[in-house]
Amino acid sequence: MAGHIDHGKTSLTKALTNVDTDRLKEEKERQISIELGFAPLYEDHEIQISVIDVPGHERFIRQMIAGVAGIDLVVLVVAADEGVMPQTQEHLDILGFLGVKNGIVAITKIDRVDDEFIDLVKDDILGELQGTVFENTPFVMVDSLTKRGIEELKQLIINTLKNQSTRDSKGAFRLPIDQVFTVKGQGTVVRGTVYEGAVEEGQSLKIMPKGLEVRARQLQVHHSPAERAYAGQRAAINLSGVSKDEIERGDVLVSSEHFIVTNTIDVAIRVVEDLDYMVKQRMPIKLHVGTAEVMGKIVFFDRNELKDENGEILCQLRLEEEIVTKRGDRFIIRRPSPQETIGGGWIIDPSGNKYRFGDKTIEELEKKKKGTPIERITAALYEAKSLTLNELIKRTSIDEETILSNLKQDHFILYNGKEYTLSILINHIEEEIVSRLHDYHEKNPMKQGLNKAELIQSMQGLYPKGLLDFVVEKGIEKGTLARNGQFVFLAEFKPHVSKNWQKRVENLLEQMKQDGLKTLYLADYLKNAGIPESLIPDLKRFLEEQEWIIPLDDQYYYHSEVFLHAVETLRKGTEEDFEVSKAKEILDLSRKYMIPFLERLDAKNITKRIENKRVWITK
């Protein structure tokens, strides 16, 4: 929702969603939206829609920029009794600069005016929308109190978004943070719109530009628990490994280090039509990109001042603080004092350098704007993770010969004989696999490893299956990872009993050893040792796999030393074959132990039963 103060955006949001986004005490007292307000509107099997109620007055325009970035549809709210106001125009400018293309105009408070006046307001709005991306935008007449037109507007929003192409969630995950808070018993939570890529519960992430390593403990999408959040969704992420005080609005949560941290950006900008003041060389500006808000200066290379300009201007922004960004990101620049939106545009190079004033620099920036073949190939692979040659040609519109020539560089990797990826992505996937296995080993110290198919499936939402398989095999080849049957594990990992239970397990084994052949049920040993029920299946399997205990049947187990000693005693006391009675005499065992013991010898290929006798397979 965008529009002038007091034109009814929050009331309209409430009428559509039954959620009051004026949730802060200060907002309640002043009856204005200070922070961004969010409300779920609609959800079915194919789409989820949330409304962002954007603050509409001058003092809080920075929140409006943060709220509108990454949004799929804008409802421009205009009150019937006031028409287009200065803020409405400024919002239109900002939406255009940020590349928002889908819009609906909602004329509110229609019960306050007669139909003739509404026609005048419509004409006024049509005039203002001429030449903007909203000039063919549909209109809906609404009144939030009587609910007139509300259902029509809701259906129009749903249908418009259903006809829109979905965002590509294949790229590296990025979420500019616009809210940070704590939840009792949960810890730190960040919220924002997922710009690109996807994130899963348990995934390792970084907060940039600070470089803080965190983990996504829990996710919420549209206020509901979720295992995964992806591009275009509004997400809240509960983070472990960081406190609320270490994060601030404007930081960016990412899954990959390929996002650039920078304070010098080369940009292409457009300015608003009616600038009140001249923009001068090296003048202070305030940059809004994502949710970051940073002071800096504007540097021109072909002029020293700017006021009226219809076309795109290539220049540079030098910032006082570092930001996280990439080529193609959109931004707004404002004059800090007196406050005024200067213009906006997109980043052509996030790693700008110092250049000389003159036409030669402008020519170089023009080339950058178009992008070199290698940049376009790299960008396509970052986004898709893995592409065949034909797919690369389609995505980049570069001829085959040029692509093949560039793909010879070391940071491009050919795998499976036909697919290309980036070495940095392979390193990142390997780090993620190592991190996941490390966590698995921490939680399951007695298990050999994670089923390879399960590991690959858990990451398939983020990377192609073939690429994941390639990285796992490469890790095994390098010696970082190891495999035993279907299980994959860190090469240096050895299954073990955790320190918490080590002493109890030692006591359990010692007791079994002392009890010798006349053993108790294994369940009794476990109970007497104080082993919790939840741990028993894993511990049982571990002790068997390590051959510290030998099962006779489902209930009776021998300590391995007791079992081996019994086998040796029986060997010495018998010839090449023996009967049950002879074994009972030698080992002094009752039938309840003897029969399962002999059957275990058969199962382990130590003996073989022939009629009523056992024959030693090896003497």
C-alpha positions as CSV (number, residue, x, y, z in Angstrom):
1,M,0.0,0.0,0.0
2,A,1.5,3.4,-1.0
3,G,0.0,6.9,-0.9
4,H,-0.3,10.1,1.0
5,I,-0.7,10.3,4.8
6,D,-4.3,9.8,6.1
7,H,-5.6,8.6,2.7
8,G,-6.7,5.3,4.4
9,K,-4.0,2.8,3.7
10,T,-4.0,1.2,7.1
11,S,-7.8,1.1,7.2
12,L,-7.9,-0.4,3.7
13,T,-5.4,-3.1,4.8
14,K,-7.6,-3.9,7.8
15,A,-10.7,-4.1,5.6
16,L,-8.9,-6.5,3.2
17,T,-7.1,-8.7,5.8
18,N,-8.8,-8.1,9.3
19,V,-5.3,-7.3,10.6
20,D,-4.6,-4.0,12.3
21,T,-1.0,-3.1,11.2
22,D,-0.9,0.0,13.5
23,R,0.7,-2.3,16.2
24,L,3.1,0.1,17.9
25,K,1.9,2.1,20.9
26,E,3.3,5.3,19.4
27,E,1.4,4.6,16.2
28,K,-1.8,4.0,18.1
29,E,-1.4,7.3,19.9
30,R,-0.6,9.3,16.8
31,Q,-2.8,7.2,14.4
32,I,-0.1,7.0,11.8
33,S,2.1,4.1,10.6
34,I,5.7,4.6,11.6
35,E,7.1,1.1,11.0
36,L,6.1,-1.1,8.2
37,G,3.0,-3.1,8.9
38,F,2.4,-6.6,7.5
39,A,-0.8,-8.6,7.1
40,P,-1.5,-11.9,5.3
41,L,-4.2,-11.4,2.7
42,Y,-4.7,-14.7,0.9
43,E,-3.3,-18.2,0.5
44,D,-4.0,-21.3,-1.6
45,H,-2.0,-24.2,-3.0
46,E,-0.3,-22.0,-5.6
47,I,0.1,-18.5,-4.0
48,Q,0.6,-16.6,-0.7
49,I,-0.1,-12.9,-0.6
50,S,0.7,-10.5,2.2
51,V,0.0,-6.8,2.3
52,I,2.7,-4.3,3.4
53,D,1.2,-1.1,4.8
54,V,3.8,1.5,3.9
55,P,4.1,4.7,5.9
56,G,3.0,7.6,3.7
57,H,4.4,10.8,5.1
58,E,7.6,12.7,4.6
59,R,9.4,11.9,7.8
60,F,9.2,8.2,7.3
61,I,9.8,7.9,3.6
62,R,12.9,5.8,4.3
63,Q,10.6,3.0,5.7
64,M,8.5,3.3,2.5
65,I,11.6,2.7,0.4
66,A,12.5,-0.3,2.5
67,G,9.0,-1.7,2.4
68,V,8.5,-1.3,-1.4
69,A,11.8,-2.9,-2.4
70,G,11.2,-6.5,-3.6
71,I,7.4,-6.1,-3.8
72,D,5.4,-7.7,-6.6
73,L,2.4,-5.4,-6.8
74,V,1.6,-1.9,-5.5
75,V,-1.9,-0.6,-4.5
76,L,-1.7,3.2,-4.8
77,V,-4.2,4.6,-2.4
78,V,-5.8,8.0,-3.1
79,A,-8.5,9.5,-1.0
80,A,-11.6,10.7,-3.0
81,D,-11.9,13.9,-0.9
82,E,-8.3,15.0,-1.4
83,G,-7.0,13.6,-4.7
84,V,-3.3,13.4,-5.7
85,M,-1.1,14.9,-3.0
86,P,2.7,15.6,-3.0
87,Q,3.5,12.3,-1.3
88,T,1.5,10.4,-3.9
89,Q,3.7,11.8,-6.7
90,E,6.9,11.1,-4.8
91,H,5.8,7.5,-4.2
92,L,5.1,7.2,-7.9
93,D,8.6,8.4,-8.7
94,I,10.2,6.0,-6.2
95,L,8.1,3.0,-7.4
96,G,9.3,3.7,-11.0
97,F,12.9,4.0,-9.9
98,L,12.7,0.7,-8.0
99,G,11.3,-1.1,-11.1
100,V,7.9,-1.9,-9.7
101,K,5.7,-2.5,-12.8
102,N,2.4,-3.9,-11.5
103,G,-0.1,-1.5,-9.9
104,I,-3.7,-1.0,-8.9
105,V,-5.2,2.4,-7.9
106,A,-7.6,2.3,-5.0
107,I,-9.7,5.4,-4.6
108,T,-10.7,5.4,-0.9
109,K,-13.3,7.2,1.2
110,I,-15.8,7.3,-1.7
111,D,-18.8,7.6,0.6
112,R,-17.5,11.1,1.6
113,V,-18.0,12.6,-1.9
114,D,-20.5,12.5,-4.7
115,D,-20.0,10.5,-8.0
116,E,-19.2,13.7,-10.0
117,F,-16.3,14.5,-7.7
118,I,-15.0,11.0,-8.0
119,D,-14.8,11.4,-11.8
120,L,-12.6,14.5,-11.2
121,V,-10.3,12.6,-8.9
122,K,-10.0,9.8,-11.5
123,D,-9.1,12.4,-14.2
124,D,-6.5,13.9,-11.9
125,I,-4.9,10.5,-11.2
126,L,-4.9,9.6,-14.9
127,G,-3.0,12.8,-15.6
128,E,-0.4,12.1,-12.9
129,L,0.1,8.5,-14.2
130,Q,0.8,9.6,-17.8
131,G,4.3,8.5,-18.7
132,T,4.8,6.3,-15.7
133,V,4.7,2.5,-15.5
134,F,1.2,2.9,-13.9
135,E,-0.5,4.7,-16.8
136,N,-2.7,1.7,-17.7
137,T,-3.3,0.7,-14.1
138,P,-6.9,-0.4,-13.2
139,F,-9.0,1.6,-10.8
140,V,-11.2,0.3,-7.9
141,M,-13.5,2.5,-5.8
142,V,-13.6,1.4,-2.2
143,D,-14.8,2.5,1.2
144,S,-13.1,0.7,4.2
145,L,-15.8,1.4,6.7
146,T,-18.8,0.2,4.6
147,K,-16.6,-2.5,2.8
148,R,-17.9,-1.2,-0.5
149,G,-15.6,-2.4,-3.3
150,I,-13.3,-4.4,-0.9
151,E,-14.1,-7.8,-2.3
152,E,-13.6,-6.5,-5.9
153,L,-10.2,-5.1,-4.9
154,K,-9.2,-8.3,-3.2
155,Q,-10.1,-10.4,-6.3
156,L,-8.2,-8.0,-8.6
157,I,-5.1,-8.3,-6.4
158,I,-5.3,-12.1,-6.4
159,N,-5.9,-12.4,-10.1
160,T,-3.2,-9.9,-11.0
161,L,-0.6,-11.8,-8.9
162,K,-1.7,-15.2,-10.2
163,N,-1.0,-14.0,-13.7
164,Q,2.4,-12.7,-12.8
165,S,5.5,-14.9,-13.4
166,T,7.0,-16.3,-10.1
167,R,10.4,-15.2,-8.9
168,D,13.4,-17.4,-9.6
169,S,14.5,-19.0,-6.3
170,K,17.5,-20.8,-7.8
171,G,20.0,-18.0,-7.0
172,A,22.0,-17.6,-3.7
173,F,19.7,-16.7,-0.8
174,R,19.6,-13.0,0.1
175,L,17.3,-11.2,2.6
176,P,17.8,-7.5,3.5
177,I,16.8,-7.2,7.1
178,D,14.2,-4.6,8.0
179,Q,13.2,-5.7,11.5
180,V,15.2,-7.3,14.3
181,F,13.5,-8.4,17.6
182,T,13.7,-11.1,20.2
183,V,11.0,-13.8,21.1
184,K,11.1,-15.1,24.7
185,G,12.5,-18.6,24.7
186,Q,13.5,-18.4,21.0
187,G,16.1,-15.7,20.8
188,T,16.9,-13.4,17.9
189,V,14.5,-13.1,15.0
190,V,15.0,-11.1,11.8
191,R,12.3,-10.3,9.2
192,G,12.4,-9.1,5.6
193,T,11.4,-9.9,2.1
194,V,13.5,-12.7,0.4
195,Y,15.1,-10.9,-2.6
196,E,16.4,-14.1,-4.3
197,G,17.2,-17.7,-3.7
198,A,15.8,-19.9,-0.9
199,V,16.6,-20.7,2.7
200,E,15.9,-23.9,4.7
201,E,15.6,-24.6,8.4
202,G,19.1,-25.5,9.8
203,Q,21.0,-23.8,7.0
204,S,24.2,-21.9,7.7
205,L,24.0,-18.2,6.8
206,K,26.0,-15.0,7.2
207,I,25.0,-11.6,8.2
208,M,26.7,-9.1,6.0
209,P,28.6,-6.7,5.9
210,K,29.5,-7.7,9.5
211,G,30.5,-11.3,8.5
212,L,28.6,-12.9,11.4
213,E,28.1,-16.7,11.0
214,V,24.6,-17.8,12.0
215,R,22.1,-20.7,11.6
216,A,18.5,-20.5,10.6
217,R,16.9,-22.3,13.5
218,Q,13.3,-21.8,12.6
219,L,11.4,-20.1,9.7
220,Q,8.0,-18.4,9.4
221,V,6.5,-17.4,6.1
222,H,3.4,-15.2,6.1
223,H,3.2,-15.8,9.9
224,S,3.0,-19.6,9.6
225,P,5.9,-22.1,10.4
226,A,7.7,-23.3,7.3
227,E,10.7,-25.5,6.4
228,R,11.7,-23.3,3.5
229,A,11.3,-19.7,2.3
230,Y,12.1,-18.5,-1.1
231,A,12.3,-15.4,-3.4
232,G,9.3,-13.0,-3.1
233,Q,8.1,-14.3,0.3
234,R,7.9,-12.4,3.5
235,A,9.9,-14.4,6.0
236,A,10.8,-14.3,9.7
237,I,13.9,-16.3,10.6
238,N,14.9,-17.3,14.1
239,L,18.7,-17.2,14.2
240,S,21.2,-19.0,16.5
241,G,24.7,-17.8,17.1
242,V,23.9,-14.0,17.3
243,S,22.2,-11.6,19.7
244,K,19.7,-8.9,18.8
245,D,22.2,-6.1,19.6
246,E,24.7,-7.4,16.9
247,I,22.2,-7.0,14.0
248,E,20.6,-3.8,12.7
249,R,18.1,-2.9,10.0
250,G,20.0,-2.6,6.7
251,D,22.2,-5.7,7.3
252,V,21.7,-8.5,4.8
253,L,21.3,-12.2,5.5
254,V,22.9,-14.3,2.8
255,S,23.8,-17.9,2.1
256,S,26.9,-17.2,0.0
257,E,29.9,-14.9,0.1
258,H,29.7,-14.0,-3.5
259,F,27.6,-10.9,-2.6
260,I,30.0,-8.0,-2.7
261,V,30.7,-5.7,0.3
262,T,31.5,-2.3,-1.0
263,N,31.5,1.4,-0.5
264,T,32.0,2.6,-4.1
265,I,29.4,1.7,-6.7
266,D,29.1,2.6,-10.4
267,V,25.5,3.4,-11.2
268,A,23.0,4.4,-13.9
269,I,20.5,6.9,-12.5
270,R,17.4,8.9,-13.6
271,V,16.3,12.0,-11.8
272,V,12.8,13.2,-10.9
273,E,11.1,15.6,-13.3
274,D,10.8,18.6,-11.0
275,L,13.9,18.9,-8.8
276,D,13.7,21.8,-6.4
277,Y,17.4,22.2,-6.1
278,M,20.5,21.7,-8.3
279,V,22.4,18.4,-7.8
280,K,26.1,19.4,-7.7
281,Q,29.4,17.5,-8.1
282,R,30.4,15.5,-4.9
283,M,27.2,16.7,-3.2
284,P,26.2,14.7,-0.1
285,I,23.4,12.2,-0.8
286,K,21.6,9.5,1.2
287,L,21.4,6.1,-0.6
288,H,18.6,3.7,0.0
289,V,19.3,0.2,-1.3
290,G,17.3,-2.8,0.0
291,T,16.8,-1.9,3.7
292,A,20.2,0.0,4.0
293,E,20.3,3.7,4.4
294,V,23.8,5.1,3.9
295,M,25.3,8.6,3.5
296,G,27.7,9.3,0.6
297,K,28.5,11.7,-2.2
298,I,27.6,11.6,-5.9
299,V,30.5,11.8,-8.4
300,F,29.9,12.8,-12.0
301,F,32.4,12.2,-14.9
302,D,30.7,14.3,-17.6
303,R,29.2,17.3,-15.7
304,N,29.5,19.3,-12.5
305,E,25.8,19.9,-11.9
306,L,22.5,18.5,-12.7
307,K,18.9,19.7,-12.6
308,D,16.8,18.8,-15.6
309,E,17.7,15.5,-17.3
310,N,15.3,13.0,-19.0
311,G,17.8,10.3,-19.8
312,E,20.0,7.9,-17.9
313,I,23.2,9.3,-16.3
314,L,26.2,7.2,-15.6
315,C,28.0,8.2,-12.4
316,Q,29.4,6.9,-9.2
317,L,28.3,6.9,-5.5
318,R,31.0,6.9,-2.9
319,L,29.6,5.8,0.5
320,E,30.6,6.4,4.1
321,E,29.7,2.9,5.1
322,E,29.9,-0.5,3.4
323,I,26.8,-2.1,1.9
324,V,26.0,-5.5,0.5
325,T,24.9,-5.4,-3.1
326,K,25.3,-6.8,-6.6
327,R,24.9,-5.8,-10.2
328,G,21.3,-5.0,-11.2
329,D,20.2,-4.0,-7.7
330,R,17.9,-0.9,-7.7
331,F,18.2,2.0,-5.4
332,I,16.9,5.5,-4.5
333,I,19.1,8.6,-3.7
334,R,17.7,11.5,-1.6
335,R,19.1,14.9,-0.6
336,P,19.6,14.8,3.2
337,S,18.8,18.5,3.7
338,P,16.5,19.9,2.6
339,Q,14.9,16.4,2.2
340,E,14.1,15.6,-1.4
341,T,14.1,12.5,-3.6
342,I,16.8,13.2,-6.3
343,G,16.3,10.0,-8.4
344,G,17.1,6.3,-8.6
345,G,18.5,3.7,-10.8
346,W,20.4,0.5,-10.8
347,I,24.0,-0.7,-10.0
348,I,26.1,-1.4,-13.0
349,D,29.2,-2.4,-11.0
350,P,29.3,-2.9,-7.2
351,S,33.1,-2.7,-7.2
352,G,33.8,0.8,-8.5
353,N,37.2,2.4,-8.7
354,K,38.4,6.0,-8.9
355,Y,38.2,7.3,-12.5
356,R,39.3,10.4,-14.3
357,F,36.7,13.0,-15.3
358,G,35.9,12.9,-19.0
359,D,34.4,11.0,-22.0
360,K,36.7,8.1,-21.7
361,T,35.3,7.1,-18.3
362,I,31.8,7.5,-19.6
363,E,32.6,5.1,-22.5
364,E,34.0,2.6,-20.0
365,L,30.9,2.9,-17.9
366,E,28.7,2.3,-21.0
367,K,30.6,-0.9,-21.6
368,K,30.1,-1.9,-18.0
369,K,26.5,-1.2,-18.3
370,K,26.1,-3.7,-21.1
371,G,28.3,-6.2,-19.2
372,T,31.2,-8.3,-20.5
373,P,30.6,-11.8,-21.8
374,I,32.3,-13.3,-18.7
375,E,30.1,-11.2,-16.3
376,R,27.0,-12.3,-18.1
377,I,28.1,-16.0,-18.1
378,T,29.0,-15.8,-14.4
379,A,25.8,-14.1,-13.5
380,A,23.7,-16.7,-15.3
381,L,25.6,-19.6,-13.5
382,Y,25.2,-17.8,-10.1
383,E,21.5,-17.6,-10.7
384,A,20.9,-21.1,-12.1
385,K,23.8,-22.9,-10.3
386,S,24.3,-25.2,-13.3
387,L,23.7,-24.9,-17.0
388,T,24.4,-26.8,-20.2
389,L,26.1,-24.9,-23.1
390,N,22.8,-24.5,-24.9
391,E,21.1,-23.1,-21.8
392,L,24.0,-20.6,-21.4
393,I,23.6,-19.5,-25.0
394,K,19.9,-18.9,-24.4
395,R,20.3,-17.1,-21.1
396,T,23.2,-14.8,-22.1
397,S,22.4,-14.2,-25.8
398,I,26.1,-14.7,-26.5
399,D,27.3,-16.8,-29.4
400,E,28.7,-20.3,-28.8
401,E,32.3,-19.5,-29.8
402,T,32.6,-16.6,-27.4
403,I,31.0,-18.6,-24.6
404,L,33.4,-21.6,-25.1
405,S,36.4,-19.3,-25.2
406,N,35.4,-17.7,-21.8
407,L,34.5,-21.1,-20.3
408,K,38.2,-22.1,-20.4
409,Q,38.9,-19.9,-17.4
410,D,39.6,-21.7,-14.1
411,H,36.6,-20.5,-12.2
412,F,34.2,-22.3,-14.6
413,I,33.9,-26.0,-14.0
414,L,32.5,-28.7,-16.4
415,Y,31.0,-31.7,-14.7
416,N,29.0,-34.7,-15.8
417,G,30.5,-34.1,-19.2
418,K,27.9,-31.5,-20.2
419,E,27.0,-29.1,-17.4
420,Y,28.9,-26.0,-16.3
421,T,29.1,-24.4,-12.8
422,L,31.3,-22.1,-10.9
423,S,34.2,-23.2,-8.7
424,I,33.0,-20.8,-5.9
425,L,29.6,-22.5,-5.9
426,I,31.3,-25.9,-5.6
427,N,33.3,-24.6,-2.6
428,H,30.2,-23.2,-1.1
429,I,28.2,-26.4,-1.5
430,E,31.1,-28.4,0.0
431,E,31.2,-26.0,3.0
432,E,27.4,-26.4,3.4
433,I,27.7,-30.3,3.2
434,V,30.6,-30.2,5.8
435,S,28.5,-28.0,8.0
436,R,25.5,-30.2,7.8
437,L,27.5,-33.4,8.4
438,H,29.2,-31.7,11.4
439,D,25.8,-30.9,12.9
440,Y,24.6,-34.4,12.2
441,H,27.6,-35.9,13.9
442,E,27.1,-33.5,16.9
443,K,23.4,-34.6,17.2
444,N,24.0,-38.3,16.4
445,P,27.6,-39.2,17.6
446,M,26.8,-42.9,17.7
447,K,25.7,-43.1,14.0
448,Q,28.1,-43.8,11.2
449,G,26.9,-41.0,9.0
450,L,24.0,-39.6,7.0
451,N,22.4,-41.5,4.2
452,K,23.8,-39.9,1.0
453,A,20.3,-39.8,-0.7
454,E,18.9,-38.1,2.3
455,L,21.7,-35.5,2.4
456,I,21.3,-34.7,-1.3
457,Q,17.5,-34.5,-1.0
458,S,17.8,-32.1,1.9
459,M,19.7,-29.6,-0.3
460,Q,17.9,-30.2,-3.6
461,G,15.7,-27.2,-3.1
462,L,18.9,-25.1,-3.2
463,Y,21.0,-26.9,-5.8
464,P,20.5,-29.3,-8.7
465,K,20.8,-33.0,-7.7
466,G,23.5,-33.8,-10.3
467,L,25.7,-30.9,-8.9
468,L,25.2,-32.1,-5.3
469,D,26.2,-35.6,-6.3
470,F,29.3,-34.3,-8.1
471,V,30.4,-32.3,-5.0
472,V,29.9,-35.3,-2.6
473,E,31.9,-37.6,-4.8
474,K,34.6,-34.9,-5.2
475,G,34.7,-34.5,-1.4
476,I,35.2,-38.3,-1.0
477,E,38.0,-38.2,-3.6
478,K,39.7,-35.3,-1.8
479,G,39.5,-37.0,1.5
480,T,37.3,-34.4,3.2
481,L,34.3,-36.8,3.2
482,A,34.2,-40.6,3.5
483,R,31.6,-43.3,2.7
484,N,30.6,-46.6,4.1
485,G,27.9,-48.2,2.0
486,Q,25.0,-45.7,1.7
487,F,26.4,-43.5,4.5
488,V,28.5,-40.4,4.0
489,F,30.4,-38.8,6.9
490,L,33.3,-36.4,7.6
491,A,36.6,-38.3,7.0
492,E,38.0,-37.6,10.5
493,F,34.7,-38.6,12.3
494,K,34.6,-41.8,14.3
495,P,31.3,-42.9,15.9
496,H,31.4,-42.6,19.7
497,V,29.3,-42.3,22.9
498,S,28.9,-38.7,23.9
499,K,30.7,-37.6,27.1
500,N,27.4,-37.2,28.9
501,W,26.7,-41.0,28.7
502,Q,30.3,-42.4,28.5
503,K,30.6,-43.4,32.1
504,R,27.2,-45.0,32.3
505,V,27.9,-47.1,29.2
506,E,31.3,-48.1,30.6
507,N,29.6,-49.3,33.8
508,L,26.9,-51.1,31.7
509,L,29.6,-53.0,29.7
510,E,31.6,-53.8,32.9
511,Q,28.5,-55.3,34.5
512,M,27.7,-57.4,31.4
513,K,31.3,-58.6,31.5
514,Q,31.1,-59.6,35.2
515,D,27.8,-61.4,34.7
516,G,29.5,-63.6,32.1
517,L,27.3,-66.2,30.3
518,K,24.4,-66.0,32.7
519,T,23.4,-62.5,31.4
520,L,20.3,-60.4,32.2
521,Y,18.0,-59.0,29.5
522,L,19.8,-56.1,27.8
523,A,16.8,-53.9,28.6
524,D,17.6,-54.4,32.4
525,Y,21.2,-53.4,31.9
526,L,20.2,-50.2,30.1
527,K,17.6,-49.4,32.7
528,N,20.0,-50.0,35.6
529,A,22.6,-47.8,33.9
530,G,20.0,-44.9,33.7
531,I,20.1,-44.8,29.9
532,P,17.0,-42.7,28.7
533,E,14.5,-44.4,26.4
534,S,15.2,-41.9,23.6
535,L,18.8,-43.0,23.5
536,I,18.3,-46.8,23.6
537,P,17.8,-47.6,19.9
538,D,20.9,-45.6,18.8
539,L,23.0,-47.0,21.7
540,K,22.0,-50.6,21.0
541,R,22.8,-50.3,17.3
542,F,26.1,-48.6,18.1
543,L,27.2,-51.2,20.6
544,E,26.4,-53.9,18.1
545,E,28.1,-52.2,15.1
546,Q,31.2,-51.7,17.3
547,E,30.9,-55.4,18.2
548,W,31.1,-54.5,21.9
549,I,28.0,-56.7,22.5
550,I,26.9,-59.8,20.6
551,P,23.1,-60.5,20.4
552,L,21.9,-64.0,21.2
553,D,18.3,-63.0,20.4
554,D,16.1,-59.9,20.8
555,Q,16.5,-59.8,24.5
556,Y,19.8,-61.5,25.5
557,Y,23.2,-60.1,24.6
558,Y,26.7,-61.1,25.7
559,H,29.7,-58.8,26.2
560,S,31.9,-59.5,23.2
561,E,34.8,-60.7,25.4
562,V,32.5,-63.1,27.2
563,F,31.2,-64.4,23.9
564,L,34.7,-64.9,22.4
565,H,35.9,-66.6,25.6
566,A,32.9,-69.0,25.5
567,V,33.6,-69.9,21.8
568,E,37.3,-70.6,22.6
569,T,36.3,-72.7,25.7
570,L,33.9,-74.7,23.6
571,R,36.5,-75.3,20.8
572,K,39.0,-76.6,23.3
573,G,36.5,-79.0,24.9
574,T,35.1,-80.5,21.7
575,E,36.3,-82.4,18.6
576,E,35.3,-81.5,15.0
577,D,31.6,-81.8,16.0
578,F,29.5,-81.8,19.1
579,E,26.0,-82.1,20.5
580,V,24.0,-79.6,22.5
581,S,24.4,-81.7,25.7
582,K,28.2,-81.6,25.4
583,A,28.1,-77.8,24.9
584,K,25.8,-77.4,28.0
585,E,28.2,-79.5,30.1
586,I,31.3,-77.5,29.0
587,L,29.8,-74.1,29.4
588,D,27.4,-74.9,32.3
589,L,24.5,-73.2,30.5
590,S,20.8,-73.8,30.7
591,R,18.7,-74.4,27.5
592,K,17.4,-70.7,27.5
593,Y,21.0,-69.5,26.9
594,M,22.4,-72.5,25.1
595,I,20.1,-72.6,22.1
596,P,20.4,-68.9,21.2
597,F,24.2,-69.1,21.7
598,L,24.5,-72.0,19.3
599,E,22.2,-70.4,16.8
600,R,24.4,-67.2,16.9
601,L,27.5,-69.4,16.2
602,D,25.7,-70.7,13.1
603,A,24.7,-67.2,12.0
604,K,28.3,-66.0,12.4
605,N,29.5,-69.0,10.3
606,I,31.6,-70.3,13.2
607,T,29.6,-73.6,13.3
608,K,27.2,-75.4,11.0
609,R,24.2,-77.5,12.2
610,I,24.0,-80.9,10.7
611,E,21.0,-82.9,12.1
612,N,21.5,-83.0,15.9
613,K,25.2,-81.9,15.8
614,R,27.2,-78.7,15.3
615,V,30.3,-78.9,13.1
616,W,33.1,-76.4,13.5
617,I,33.6,-74.6,10.1
618,T,37.1,-73.6,11.1
619,K,39.0,-75.4,13.8
